[in-house]
């Protein structure tokens, strides 16, 4: 018997927009749909703590910080929803408050969950690099580490792994540094 290969049609961002709202978050990787599971409280607490640090930075230096759910539409077939995105003061003007974002942020942040870690370290990381996102942070709430990656040519290079006892430093967000332990809280 000859094996049968099932070919799935590519889904576009326009297709997703036409689907009935069901409360779930979706990402597209070359037209393949991925459902993003709802985060757990630990995940959300880390996102909030990071958002506070970034908002404090933005208040004094300008820029824009947004948290998921927010679509970053790189192409009709490549759409992601990072947990946090940052746009510098200059690039924040490119964001239309009434439309999906179609420009690369200066920073994308993902707080890892067991169900999303492989995608966040694989397909999503590759996509963000391909579309020129200069810095990518991966936060592991269980290991209590923050990995800072910087775009070098067409791939990310690990710049720093900040554990709880370290000071996390960003090159993209000049003068932003904070004790990594502050983002994990008591959990």
VMD Tcl script that builds the backbone (N, CA, C; Angstrom):
set m [mol new atoms 561]
animate dup $m
set s [atomselect $m all]
$s set {name element resname resid chain x y z} {
  {N N UNK 1 A 0.846 -1.179 0.000}
  {CA C UNK 1 A 0.000 0.000 0.000}
  {C C UNK 1 A 0.891 1.243 0.000}
  {N N UNK 2 A 0.550 2.199 -0.803}
  {CA C UNK 2 A 1.294 3.441 -0.903}
  {C C UNK 2 A 0.867 4.382 0.216}
  {N N UNK 3 A 1.864 4.952 0.951}
  {CA C UNK 3 A 1.496 5.893 2.010}
  {C C UNK 3 A 0.833 7.138 1.422}
  {N N UNK 4 A -0.103 7.660 2.149}
  {CA C UNK 4 A -0.823 8.858 1.723}
  {C C UNK 4 A -0.312 10.031 2.545}
  {N N UNK 5 A 0.064 11.084 1.867}
  {CA C UNK 5 A 0.521 12.287 2.553}
  {C C UNK 5 A -0.636 13.275 2.618}
  {N N UNK 6 A -0.955 13.684 3.816}
  {CA C UNK 6 A -2.039 14.650 3.994}
  {C C UNK 6 A -1.438 16.049 3.913}
  {N N UNK 7 A -1.934 16.837 3.004}
  {CA C UNK 7 A -1.462 18.204 2.836}
  {C C UNK 7 A -2.511 19.140 3.415}
  {N N UNK 8 A -2.095 19.892 4.406}
  {CA C UNK 8 A -3.012 20.858 5.015}
  {C C UNK 8 A -2.888 22.188 4.284}
  {N N UNK 9 A -3.995 22.838 4.046}
  {CA C UNK 9 A -3.915 24.148 3.396}
  {C C UNK 9 A -3.281 25.159 4.352}
  {N N UNK 10 A -2.545 26.090 3.789}
  {CA C UNK 10 A -1.963 27.155 4.605}
  {C C UNK 10 A -3.075 28.103 5.032}
  {N N UNK 11 A -3.017 28.495 6.278}
  {CA C UNK 11 A -3.992 29.435 6.832}
  {C C UNK 11 A -3.333 30.812 6.855}
  {N N UNK 12 A -4.067 31.824 6.451}
  {CA C UNK 12 A -3.541 33.190 6.453}
  {C C UNK 12 A -4.086 33.961 7.655}
  {N N UNK 13 A -3.477 35.114 7.895}
  {CA C UNK 13 A -3.965 35.980 8.958}
  {C C UNK 13 A -5.401 36.414 8.660}
  {N N UNK 14 A -5.694 36.672 7.396}
  {CA C UNK 14 A -7.066 37.043 7.010}
  {C C UNK 14 A -8.042 35.917 7.344}
  {N N UNK 15 A -7.619 34.666 7.130}
  {CA C UNK 15 A -8.470 33.523 7.484}
  {C C UNK 15 A -8.759 33.518 8.985}
  {N N UNK 16 A -7.731 33.757 9.791}
  {CA C UNK 16 A -7.920 33.784 11.251}
  {C C UNK 16 A -8.889 34.886 11.658}
  {N N UNK 17 A -8.791 36.023 11.000}
  {CA C UNK 17 A -9.665 37.145 11.331}
  {C C UNK 17 A -11.128 36.852 11.009}
  {N N UNK 18 A -11.371 35.971 10.056}
  {CA C UNK 18 A -12.736 35.614 9.667}
  {C C UNK 18 A -13.350 34.551 10.574}
  {N N UNK 19 A -12.504 33.838 11.324}
  {CA C UNK 19 A -13.002 32.768 12.200}
  {C C UNK 19 A -13.756 33.375 13.380}
  {N N UNK 20 A -14.777 32.687 13.878}
  {CA C UNK 20 A -15.501 33.205 15.047}
  {C C UNK 20 A -14.584 33.271 16.271}
  {N N UNK 21 A -14.763 34.292 17.062}
  {CA C UNK 21 A -13.965 34.463 18.281}
  {C C UNK 21 A -14.293 33.335 19.251}
  {N N UNK 22 A -13.252 32.646 19.715}
  {CA C UNK 22 A -13.477 31.537 20.648}
  {C C UNK 22 A -12.676 31.686 21.942}
  {N N UNK 23 A -12.034 32.851 22.123}
  {CA C UNK 23 A -11.303 33.106 23.357}
  {C C UNK 23 A -9.906 32.516 23.393}
  {N N UNK 24 A -9.508 31.801 22.360}
  {CA C UNK 24 A -8.167 31.216 22.341}
  {C C UNK 24 A -7.206 32.121 21.575}
  {N N UNK 25 A -5.920 31.930 21.857}
  {CA C UNK 25 A -4.872 32.667 21.153}
  {C C UNK 25 A -4.270 31.756 20.090}
  {N N UNK 26 A -4.024 32.337 18.916}
  {CA C UNK 26 A -3.471 31.569 17.806}
  {C C UNK 26 A -2.209 32.235 17.282}
  {N N UNK 27 A -1.280 31.409 16.830}
  {CA C UNK 27 A -0.098 31.883 16.124}
  {C C UNK 27 A -0.011 31.122 14.806}
  {N N UNK 28 A 0.609 31.756 13.814}
  {CA C UNK 28 A 0.811 31.126 12.509}
  {C C UNK 28 A 2.301 31.020 12.224}
  {N N UNK 29 A 2.725 29.837 11.854}
  {CA C UNK 29 A 4.103 29.588 11.447}
  {C C UNK 29 A 4.050 29.032 10.032}
  {N N UNK 30 A 4.370 29.891 9.059}
  {CA C UNK 30 A 4.286 29.530 7.644}
  {C C UNK 30 A 2.908 28.954 7.307}
  {N N UNK 31 A 1.883 29.570 7.856}
  {CA C UNK 31 A 0.513 29.168 7.562}
  {C C UNK 31 A -0.013 28.009 8.376}
  {N N UNK 32 A 0.817 27.454 9.263}
  {CA C UNK 32 A 0.366 26.369 10.142}
  {C C UNK 32 A -0.125 26.986 11.451}
  {N N UNK 33 A -1.309 26.591 11.869}
  {CA C UNK 33 A -1.938 27.174 13.056}
  {C C UNK 33 A -1.465 26.464 14.320}
  {N N UNK 34 A -1.078 27.272 15.316}
  {CA C UNK 34 A -0.744 26.765 16.641}
  {C C UNK 34 A -1.649 27.455 17.651}
  {N N UNK 35 A -2.290 26.678 18.507}
  {CA C UNK 35 A -3.109 27.230 19.580}
  {C C UNK 35 A -2.195 27.445 20.778}
  {N N UNK 36 A -2.228 28.654 21.322}
  {CA C UNK 36 A -1.406 28.979 22.487}
  {C C UNK 36 A -2.258 28.769 23.729}
  {N N UNK 37 A -1.850 27.841 24.615}
  {CA C UNK 37 A -2.660 27.577 25.807}
  {C C UNK 37 A -2.717 28.784 26.747}
  {N N UNK 38 A -3.769 28.857 27.521}
  {CA C UNK 38 A -3.894 29.920 28.521}
  {C C UNK 38 A -2.778 29.767 29.552}
  {N N UNK 39 A -2.178 30.879 29.968}
  {CA C UNK 39 A -1.087 30.801 30.936}
  {C C UNK 39 A -1.580 30.516 32.353}
  {N N UNK 40 A -0.663 29.991 33.162}
  {CA C UNK 40 A -0.954 29.728 34.573}
  {C C UNK 40 A -0.576 30.962 35.403}
  {N N UNK 41 A -1.020 31.051 36.656}
  {CA C UNK 41 A -0.739 32.234 37.468}
  {C C UNK 41 A 0.753 32.575 37.598}
  {N N UNK 42 A 1.630 31.581 37.769}
  {CA C UNK 42 A 3.069 31.872 37.898}
  {C C UNK 42 A 3.558 32.615 36.647}
  {N N UNK 43 A 3.157 32.143 35.505}
  {CA C UNK 43 A 3.530 32.762 34.236}
  {C C UNK 43 A 3.074 34.219 34.206}
  {N N UNK 44 A 1.826 34.457 34.550}
  {CA C UNK 44 A 1.280 35.808 34.503}
  {C C UNK 44 A 1.961 36.736 35.502}
  {N N UNK 45 A 2.312 36.208 36.654}
  {CA C UNK 45 A 3.008 37.019 37.662}
  {C C UNK 45 A 4.364 37.484 37.140}
  {N N UNK 46 A 5.087 36.589 36.479}
  {CA C UNK 46 A 6.385 36.951 35.905}
  {C C UNK 46 A 6.195 37.985 34.795}
  {N N UNK 47 A 5.187 37.802 33.951}
  {CA C UNK 47 A 4.898 38.777 32.895}
  {C C UNK 47 A 4.614 40.146 33.515}
  {N N UNK 48 A 3.803 40.189 34.555}
  {CA C UNK 48 A 3.484 41.458 35.215}
  {C C UNK 48 A 4.736 42.118 35.785}
  {N N UNK 49 A 5.573 41.338 36.451}
  {CA C UNK 49 A 6.790 41.895 37.043}
  {C C UNK 49 A 7.725 42.462 35.976}
  {N N UNK 50 A 7.862 41.755 34.866}
  {CA C UNK 50 A 8.688 42.261 33.762}
  {C C UNK 50 A 8.062 43.504 33.137}
  {N N UNK 51 A 6.763 43.462 32.960}
  {CA C UNK 51 A 6.073 44.612 32.378}
  {C C UNK 51 A 6.297 45.859 33.234}
  {N N UNK 52 A 6.254 45.726 34.549}
  {CA C UNK 52 A 6.492 46.871 35.433}
  {C C UNK 52 A 7.884 47.453 35.229}
  {N N UNK 53 A 8.898 46.600 35.089}
  {CA C UNK 53 A 10.263 47.087 34.860}
  {C C UNK 53 A 10.345 47.831 33.524}
  {N N UNK 54 A 9.725 47.251 32.509}
  {CA C UNK 54 A 9.781 47.873 31.187}
  {C C UNK 54 A 8.969 49.170 31.137}
  {N N UNK 55 A 7.828 49.206 31.806}
  {CA C UNK 55 A 7.032 50.439 31.841}
  {C C UNK 55 A 7.777 51.557 32.558}
  {N N UNK 56 A 8.498 51.217 33.601}
  {CA C UNK 56 A 9.305 52.203 34.311}
  {C C UNK 56 A 10.373 52.776 33.374}
  {N N UNK 57 A 10.983 51.912 32.596}
  {CA C UNK 57 A 11.978 52.345 31.613}
  {C C UNK 57 A 11.336 53.289 30.586}
  {N N UNK 58 A 10.179 52.918 30.078}
  {CA C UNK 58 A 9.485 53.701 29.051}
  {C C UNK 58 A 9.061 55.067 29.588}
  {N N UNK 59 A 8.668 55.142 30.844}
  {CA C UNK 59 A 8.243 56.424 31.417}
  {C C UNK 59 A 9.362 57.451 31.370}
  {N N UNK 60 A 10.598 57.017 31.569}
  {CA C UNK 60 A 11.702 57.973 31.582}
  {C C UNK 60 A 12.378 58.139 30.221}
  {N N UNK 61 A 12.238 57.178 29.317}
  {CA C UNK 61 A 12.965 57.236 28.048}
  {C C UNK 61 A 12.082 57.171 26.806}
  {N N UNK 62 A 10.809 56.953 26.997}
  {CA C UNK 62 A 9.908 56.853 25.854}
  {C C UNK 62 A 9.870 55.449 25.287}
  {N N UNK 63 A 8.925 55.227 24.429}
  {CA C UNK 63 A 8.756 53.912 23.829}
  {C C UNK 63 A 7.369 53.373 24.130}
  {N N UNK 64 A 7.189 52.112 23.831}
  {CA C UNK 64 A 5.884 51.472 23.990}
  {C C UNK 64 A 6.087 50.025 24.426}
  {N N UNK 65 A 5.359 49.616 25.463}
  {CA C UNK 65 A 5.372 48.235 25.945}
  {C C UNK 65 A 3.952 47.703 25.834}
  {N N UNK 66 A 3.809 46.532 25.223}
  {CA C UNK 66 A 2.501 45.890 25.097}
  {C C UNK 66 A 2.618 44.434 25.524}
  {N N UNK 67 A 1.525 43.910 26.091}
  {CA C UNK 67 A 1.510 42.508 26.508}
  {C C UNK 67 A 0.458 41.740 25.712}
  {N N UNK 68 A 0.656 40.446 25.652}
  {CA C UNK 68 A -0.253 39.556 24.939}
  {C C UNK 68 A -1.626 39.569 25.617}
  {N N UNK 69 A -2.680 39.393 24.869}
  {CA C UNK 69 A -2.716 39.011 23.463}
  {C C UNK 69 A -2.595 40.228 22.547}
  {N N UNK 70 A -1.591 40.199 21.684}
  {CA C UNK 70 A -1.416 41.219 20.650}
  {C C UNK 70 A -0.736 40.554 19.456}
  {N N UNK 71 A -1.336 40.680 18.294}
  {CA C UNK 71 A -0.777 40.044 17.103}
  {C C UNK 71 A 0.381 40.856 16.544}
  {N N UNK 72 A 1.487 40.173 16.283}
  {CA C UNK 72 A 2.598 40.735 15.528}
  {C C UNK 72 A 2.556 40.019 14.182}
  {N N UNK 73 A 2.145 40.738 13.158}
  {CA C UNK 73 A 1.930 40.149 11.835}
  {C C UNK 73 A 3.149 40.456 10.966}
  {N N UNK 74 A 4.035 39.481 10.836}
  {CA C UNK 74 A 5.221 39.655 10.003}
  {C C UNK 74 A 4.888 39.455 8.530}
  {N N UNK 75 A 3.966 38.558 8.249}
  {CA C UNK 75 A 3.474 38.316 6.890}
  {C C UNK 75 A 2.088 37.697 7.041}
  {N N UNK 76 A 1.406 37.476 5.970}
  {CA C UNK 76 A 0.069 36.876 6.053}
  {C C UNK 76 A 0.101 35.463 6.627}
  {N N UNK 77 A 1.275 34.820 6.606}
  {CA C UNK 77 A 1.376 33.439 7.084}
  {C C UNK 77 A 2.262 33.292 8.322}
  {N N UNK 78 A 2.804 34.395 8.824}
  {CA C UNK 78 A 3.671 34.375 10.007}
  {C C UNK 78 A 3.169 35.401 11.015}
  {N N UNK 79 A 2.518 34.919 12.067}
  {CA C UNK 79 A 1.908 35.785 13.081}
  {C C UNK 79 A 2.196 35.190 14.454}
  {N N UNK 80 A 2.727 36.014 15.360}
  {CA C UNK 80 A 3.007 35.537 16.722}
  {C C UNK 80 A 2.409 36.492 17.746}
  {N N UNK 81 A 2.301 35.993 18.969}
  {CA C UNK 81 A 1.823 36.788 20.099}
  {C C UNK 81 A 2.804 36.626 21.259}
  {N N UNK 82 A 3.939 37.335 21.218}
  {CA C UNK 82 A 4.860 37.251 22.356}
  {C C UNK 82 A 4.176 37.738 23.637}
  {N N UNK 83 A 4.682 37.282 24.774}
  {CA C UNK 83 A 4.105 37.724 26.046}
  {C C UNK 83 A 4.247 39.228 26.229}
  {N N UNK 84 A 5.401 39.774 25.824}
  {CA C UNK 84 A 5.660 41.211 25.934}
  {C C UNK 84 A 6.433 41.645 24.692}
  {N N UNK 85 A 6.115 42.832 24.186}
  {CA C UNK 85 A 6.918 43.447 23.132}
  {C C UNK 85 A 7.240 44.880 23.535}
  {N N UNK 86 A 8.394 45.342 23.071}
  {CA C UNK 86 A 8.838 46.710 23.324}
  {C C UNK 86 A 9.194 47.357 21.997}
  {N N UNK 87 A 8.742 48.598 21.826}
  {CA C UNK 87 A 9.115 49.414 20.679}
  {C C UNK 87 A 9.808 50.664 21.210}
  {N N UNK 88 A 10.947 51.014 20.646}
  {CA C UNK 88 A 11.653 52.224 21.056}
  {C C UNK 88 A 10.800 53.450 20.740}
  {N N UNK 89 A 11.202 54.577 21.276}
  {CA C UNK 89 A 10.453 55.820 21.054}
  {C C UNK 89 A 10.274 56.088 19.554}
  {N N UNK 90 A 11.328 55.905 18.768}
  {CA C UNK 90 A 11.248 56.148 17.326}
  {C C UNK 90 A 10.319 55.162 16.629}
  {N N UNK 91 A 10.392 53.899 17.006}
  {CA C UNK 91 A 9.599 52.864 16.335}
  {C C UNK 91 A 8.164 52.795 16.864}
  {N N UNK 92 A 7.927 53.326 18.041}
  {CA C UNK 92 A 6.567 53.308 18.605}
  {C C UNK 92 A 5.598 54.068 17.706}
  {N N UNK 93 A 6.102 55.038 16.970}
  {CA C UNK 93 A 5.253 55.820 16.067}
  {C C UNK 93 A 4.727 54.983 14.906}
  {N N UNK 94 A 5.369 53.844 14.636}
  {CA C UNK 94 A 4.923 52.963 13.552}
  {C C UNK 94 A 3.708 52.128 13.948}
  {N N UNK 95 A 3.423 52.075 15.247}
  {CA C UNK 95 A 2.324 51.250 15.741}
  {C C UNK 95 A 1.020 52.029 15.640}
  {N N UNK 96 A 0.099 51.513 14.851}
  {CA C UNK 96 A -1.237 52.102 14.715}
  {C C UNK 96 A -2.094 51.517 15.835}
  {N N UNK 97 A -2.635 52.355 16.721}
  {CA C UNK 97 A -3.392 51.830 17.859}
  {C C UNK 97 A -4.666 51.078 17.478}
  {N N UNK 98 A -5.092 51.205 16.232}
  {CA C UNK 98 A -6.342 50.577 15.804}
  {C C UNK 98 A -6.158 49.406 14.847}
  {N N UNK 99 A -4.927 48.943 14.678}
  {CA C UNK 99 A -4.666 47.849 13.741}
  {C C UNK 99 A -3.653 46.877 14.340}
  {N N UNK 100 A -3.585 45.698 13.764}
  {CA C UNK 100 A -2.571 44.722 14.173}
  {C C UNK 100 A -1.186 45.303 13.873}
  {N N UNK 101 A -0.218 44.912 14.654}
  {CA C UNK 101 A 1.149 45.407 14.472}
  {C C UNK 101 A 1.804 44.654 13.326}
  {N N UNK 102 A 2.375 45.409 12.398}
  {CA C UNK 102 A 3.020 44.803 11.232}
  {C C UNK 102 A 4.487 45.190 11.138}
  {N N UNK 103 A 5.067 45.624 12.237}
  {CA C UNK 103 A 6.481 45.977 12.292}
  {C C UNK 103 A 7.158 45.189 13.405}
  {N N UNK 104 A 8.439 44.937 13.231}
  {CA C UNK 104 A 9.186 44.173 14.231}
  {C C UNK 104 A 9.434 45.026 15.472}
  {N N UNK 105 A 9.152 44.484 16.652}
  {CA C UNK 105 A 9.494 45.200 17.880}
  {C C UNK 105 A 11.010 45.172 18.098}
  {N N UNK 106 A 11.488 46.032 18.988}
  {CA C UNK 106 A 12.908 46.003 19.343}
  {C C UNK 106 A 13.229 44.864 20.279}
  {N N UNK 107 A 12.216 44.421 21.020}
  {CA C UNK 107 A 12.382 43.345 21.994}
  {C C UNK 107 A 11.109 42.516 22.026}
  {N N UNK 108 A 11.282 41.204 22.059}
  {CA C UNK 108 A 10.168 40.282 22.294}
  {C C UNK 108 A 10.544 39.427 23.494}
  {N N UNK 109 A 9.576 39.187 24.371}
  {CA C UNK 109 A 9.804 38.408 25.590}
  {C C UNK 109 A 8.821 37.255 25.637}
  {N N UNK 110 A 9.330 36.084 25.961}
  {CA C UNK 110 A 8.484 34.916 26.216}
  {C C UNK 110 A 8.803 34.363 27.589}
  {N N UNK 111 A 7.762 34.134 28.375}
  {CA C UNK 111 A 7.890 33.427 29.644}
  {C C UNK 111 A 7.554 31.977 29.331}
  {N N UNK 112 A 8.511 31.103 29.562}
  {CA C UNK 112 A 8.366 29.705 29.166}
  {C C UNK 112 A 7.346 28.964 30.018}
  {N N UNK 113 A 6.612 28.110 29.358}
  {CA C UNK 113 A 5.703 27.158 29.994}
  {C C UNK 113 A 6.062 25.794 29.424}
  {N N UNK 114 A 5.812 24.719 30.168}
  {CA C UNK 114 A 6.129 23.394 29.620}
  {C C UNK 114 A 5.486 23.149 28.257}
  {N N UNK 115 A 4.290 23.670 28.046}
  {CA C UNK 115 A 3.582 23.411 26.788}
  {C C UNK 115 A 4.063 24.279 25.625}
  {N N UNK 116 A 4.790 25.366 25.899}
  {CA C UNK 116 A 5.213 26.264 24.820}
  {C C UNK 116 A 6.722 26.375 24.661}
  {N N UNK 117 A 7.491 25.813 25.567}
  {CA C UNK 117 A 8.948 26.002 25.566}
  {C C UNK 117 A 9.599 25.573 24.255}
  {N N UNK 118 A 9.202 24.431 23.715}
  {CA C UNK 118 A 9.824 23.953 22.470}
  {C C UNK 118 A 9.569 24.931 21.321}
  {N N UNK 119 A 8.363 25.445 21.221}
  {CA C UNK 119 A 8.045 26.417 20.168}
  {C C UNK 119 A 8.781 27.725 20.410}
  {N N UNK 120 A 8.794 28.202 21.668}
  {CA C UNK 120 A 9.455 29.469 21.987}
  {C C UNK 120 A 10.952 29.413 21.698}
  {N N UNK 121 A 11.573 28.256 21.915}
  {CA C UNK 121 A 13.008 28.090 21.666}
  {C C UNK 121 A 13.306 27.687 20.218}
  {N N UNK 122 A 12.291 27.264 19.498}
  {CA C UNK 122 A 12.485 26.775 18.136}
  {C C UNK 122 A 11.876 27.691 17.095}
  {N N UNK 123 A 10.670 27.336 16.662}
  {CA C UNK 123 A 10.010 28.060 15.563}
  {C C UNK 123 A 9.879 29.560 15.823}
  {N N UNK 124 A 9.472 29.924 17.037}
  {CA C UNK 124 A 9.264 31.349 17.309}
  {C C UNK 124 A 10.593 32.099 17.295}
  {N N UNK 125 A 11.611 31.525 17.913}
  {CA C UNK 125 A 12.924 32.169 17.946}
  {C C UNK 125 A 13.454 32.370 16.517}
  {N N UNK 126 A 13.311 31.351 15.687}
  {CA C UNK 126 A 13.767 31.450 14.295}
  {C C UNK 126 A 12.989 32.521 13.532}
  {N N UNK 127 A 11.675 32.579 13.757}
  {CA C UNK 127 A 10.860 33.571 13.063}
  {C C UNK 127 A 11.241 34.988 13.487}
  {N N UNK 128 A 11.380 35.208 14.787}
  {CA C UNK 128 A 11.734 36.539 15.272}
  {C C UNK 128 A 13.075 36.982 14.697}
  {N N UNK 129 A 14.031 36.071 14.616}
  {CA C UNK 129 A 15.333 36.396 14.020}
  {C C UNK 129 A 15.177 36.709 12.533}
  {N N UNK 130 A 14.416 35.899 11.829}
  {CA C UNK 130 A 14.228 36.084 10.387}
  {C C UNK 130 A 13.626 37.456 10.072}
  {N N UNK 131 A 12.735 37.934 10.949}
  {CA C UNK 131 A 12.093 39.223 10.706}
  {C C UNK 131 A 12.790 40.381 11.424}
  {N N UNK 132 A 13.970 40.135 11.992}
  {CA C UNK 132 A 14.818 41.216 12.470}
  {C C UNK 132 A 14.515 41.793 13.832}
  {N N UNK 133 A 13.955 41.010 14.747}
  {CA C UNK 133 A 13.744 41.495 16.119}
  {C C UNK 133 A 15.112 41.483 16.811}
  {N N UNK 134 A 15.648 42.656 17.204}
  {CA C UNK 134 A 17.022 42.733 17.694}
  {C C UNK 134 A 17.317 41.966 18.990}
  {N N UNK 135 A 16.337 41.875 19.888}
  {CA C UNK 135 A 16.609 41.203 21.164}
  {C C UNK 135 A 15.415 40.330 21.542}
  {N N UNK 136 A 15.726 39.163 22.110}
  {CA C UNK 136 A 14.703 38.180 22.493}
  {C C UNK 136 A 15.060 37.672 23.876}
  {N N UNK 137 A 14.095 37.744 24.783}
  {CA C UNK 137 A 14.305 37.240 26.138}
  {C C UNK 137 A 13.450 36.005 26.347}
  {N N UNK 138 A 14.053 34.995 26.946}
  {CA C UNK 138 A 13.330 33.795 27.373}
  {C C UNK 138 A 13.452 33.705 28.884}
  {N N UNK 139 A 12.323 33.702 29.549}
  {CA C UNK 139 A 12.293 33.646 31.007}
  {C C UNK 139 A 11.794 32.273 31.420}
  {N N UNK 140 A 12.557 31.606 32.254}
  {CA C UNK 140 A 12.166 30.285 32.752}
  {C C UNK 140 A 11.792 30.418 34.224}
  {N N UNK 141 A 10.488 30.455 34.539}
  {CA C UNK 141 A 10.062 30.647 35.923}
  {C C UNK 141 A 10.448 29.496 36.844}
  {N N UNK 142 A 10.569 28.290 36.312}
  {CA C UNK 142 A 10.931 27.146 37.157}
  {C C UNK 142 A 12.422 27.135 37.462}
  {N N UNK 143 A 13.255 27.390 36.456}
  {CA C UNK 143 A 14.706 27.462 36.675}
  {C C UNK 143 A 15.097 28.818 37.263}
  {N N UNK 144 A 14.176 29.774 37.197}
  {CA C UNK 144 A 14.382 31.132 37.695}
  {C C UNK 144 A 15.579 31.790 37.004}
  {N N UNK 145 A 15.530 31.735 35.674}
  {CA C UNK 145 A 16.573 32.346 34.856}
  {C C UNK 145 A 15.947 33.210 33.764}
  {N N UNK 146 A 16.715 34.189 33.330}
  {CA C UNK 146 A 16.358 35.047 32.205}
  {C C UNK 146 A 17.489 34.938 31.193}
  {N N UNK 147 A 17.168 34.447 30.002}
  {CA C UNK 147 A 18.148 34.331 28.925}
  {C C UNK 147 A 17.939 35.504 27.981}
  {N N UNK 148 A 19.002 36.243 27.715}
  {CA C UNK 148 A 18.935 37.392 26.817}
  {C C UNK 148 A 19.700 37.036 25.545}
  {N N UNK 149 A 18.983 37.074 24.424}
  {CA C UNK 149 A 19.569 36.770 23.118}
  {C C UNK 149 A 19.619 38.043 22.290}
  {N N UNK 150 A 20.711 38.205 21.548}
  {CA C UNK 150 A 20.865 39.364 20.677}
  {C C UNK 150 A 21.015 38.880 19.244}
  {N N UNK 151 A 20.339 39.568 18.336}
  {CA C UNK 151 A 20.391 39.188 16.929}
  {C C UNK 151 A 21.779 39.468 16.371}
  {N N UNK 152 A 22.355 38.447 15.767}
  {CA C UNK 152 A 23.671 38.559 15.146}
  {C C UNK 152 A 23.547 37.948 13.759}
  {N N UNK 153 A 23.636 38.784 12.744}
  {CA C UNK 153 A 23.395 38.358 11.358}
  {C C UNK 153 A 21.948 37.889 11.242}
  {N N UNK 154 A 21.714 36.589 11.078}
  {CA C UNK 154 A 20.342 36.106 10.890}
  {C C UNK 154 A 19.905 35.117 11.961}
  {N N UNK 155 A 20.639 35.080 13.073}
  {CA C UNK 155 A 20.291 34.163 14.169}
  {C C UNK 155 A 20.601 34.844 15.500}
  {N N UNK 156 A 20.052 34.288 16.562}
  {CA C UNK 156 A 20.302 34.844 17.887}
  {C C UNK 156 A 21.540 34.227 18.517}
  {N N UNK 157 A 22.286 35.085 19.216}
  {CA C UNK 157 A 23.432 34.645 20.005}
  {C C UNK 157 A 23.093 34.913 21.466}
  {N N UNK 158 A 23.386 33.950 22.318}
  {CA C UNK 158 A 23.114 34.115 23.746}
  {C C UNK 158 A 24.048 35.170 24.311}
  {N N UNK 159 A 23.468 36.210 24.854}
  {CA C UNK 159 A 24.222 37.328 25.418}
  {C C UNK 159 A 24.438 37.136 26.921}
  {N N UNK 160 A 23.397 36.669 27.622}
  {CA C UNK 160 A 23.485 36.532 29.076}
  {C C UNK 160 A 22.450 35.535 29.564}
  {N N UNK 161 A 22.834 34.766 30.565}
  {CA C UNK 161 A 21.873 33.985 31.348}
  {C C UNK 161 A 21.924 34.571 32.749}
  {N N UNK 162 A 20.862 35.237 33.140}
  {CA C UNK 162 A 20.804 35.865 34.458}
  {C C UNK 162 A 20.005 34.964 35.394}
  {N N UNK 163 A 20.666 34.485 36.429}
  {CA C UNK 163 A 19.958 33.727 37.458}
  {C C UNK 163 A 19.522 34.711 38.537}
  {N N UNK 164 A 18.884 34.199 39.563}
  {CA C UNK 164 A 18.319 35.077 40.601}
  {C C UNK 164 A 19.338 36.025 41.224}
  {N N UNK 165 A 20.583 35.608 41.318}
  {CA C UNK 165 A 21.605 36.427 41.973}
  {C C UNK 165 A 22.280 37.418 41.028}
  {N N UNK 166 A 21.882 37.432 39.768}
  {CA C UNK 166 A 22.543 38.263 38.764}
  {C C UNK 166 A 21.741 39.519 38.443}
  {N N UNK 167 A 22.443 40.468 37.842}
  {CA C UNK 167 A 21.808 41.667 37.308}
  {C C UNK 167 A 21.584 41.433 35.815}
  {N N UNK 168 A 20.341 41.526 35.380}
  {CA C UNK 168 A 20.014 41.374 33.961}
  {C C UNK 168 A 20.250 42.710 33.269}
  {N N UNK 169 A 20.902 42.656 32.090}
  {CA C UNK 169 A 21.215 43.877 31.349}
  {C C UNK 169 A 20.830 43.713 29.883}
  {N N UNK 170 A 20.192 44.745 29.369}
  {CA C UNK 170 A 19.799 44.756 27.963}
  {C C UNK 170 A 20.695 45.708 27.192}
  {N N UNK 171 A 21.080 45.319 25.989}
  {CA C UNK 171 A 21.818 46.234 25.117}
  {C C UNK 171 A 20.865 47.104 24.306}
  {N N UNK 172 A 19.703 46.576 24.017}
  {CA C UNK 172 A 18.735 47.311 23.207}
  {C C UNK 172 A 18.089 48.432 24.023}
  {N N UNK 173 A 17.740 48.136 25.259}
  {CA C UNK 173 A 17.148 49.132 26.149}
  {C C UNK 173 A 18.285 49.701 26.992}
  {N N UNK 174 A 18.919 50.747 26.478}
  {CA C UNK 174 A 20.094 51.312 27.115}
  {C C UNK 174 A 19.807 51.654 28.571}
  {N N UNK 175 A 20.746 51.313 29.407}
  {CA C UNK 175 A 20.685 51.595 30.838}
  {C C UNK 175 A 19.628 50.797 31.587}
  {N N UNK 176 A 18.983 49.836 30.939}
  {CA C UNK 176 A 18.044 48.990 31.676}
  {C C UNK 176 A 18.817 47.842 32.304}
  {N N UNK 177 A 18.772 47.801 33.609}
  {CA C UNK 177 A 19.341 46.673 34.344}
  {C C UNK 177 A 18.525 46.512 35.618}
  {N N UNK 178 A 18.395 45.264 36.055}
  {CA C UNK 178 A 17.618 44.996 37.261}
  {C C UNK 178 A 18.036 43.638 37.809}
  {N N UNK 179 A 17.903 43.459 39.133}
  {CA C UNK 179 A 18.179 42.140 39.701}
  {C C UNK 179 A 17.166 41.133 39.156}
  {N N UNK 180 A 17.659 40.056 38.595}
  {CA C UNK 180 A 16.769 39.057 37.995}
  {C C UNK 180 A 15.768 38.514 39.006}
  {N N UNK 181 A 16.152 38.456 40.278}
  {CA C UNK 181 A 15.249 37.912 41.298}
  {C C UNK 181 A 13.942 38.703 41.384}
  {N N UNK 182 A 13.963 39.974 40.991}
  {CA C UNK 182 A 12.764 40.809 41.091}
  {C C UNK 182 A 11.634 40.360 40.170}
  {N N UNK 183 A 11.953 39.668 39.097}
  {CA C UNK 183 A 10.883 39.277 38.177}
  {C C UNK 183 A 10.189 37.992 38.599}
  {N N UNK 184 A 10.827 37.225 39.487}
  {CA C UNK 184 A 10.243 35.941 39.876}
  {C C UNK 184 A 9.353 36.030 41.107}
  {N N UNK 185 A 9.542 37.037 41.926}
  {CA C UNK 185 A 8.710 37.183 43.117}
  {C C UNK 185 A 8.904 36.036 44.093}
  {N N UNK 186 A 7.896 35.787 44.899}
  {CA C UNK 186 A 7.975 34.767 45.950}
  {C C UNK 186 A 7.570 33.382 45.481}
  {N N UNK 187 A 7.080 33.247 44.253}
  {CA C UNK 187 A 6.581 31.954 43.792}
  {C C UNK 187 A 7.693 31.099 43.273}
}
mol reanalyze $m
mol bondsrecalc $m
mol representation Tube
mol addrep $m
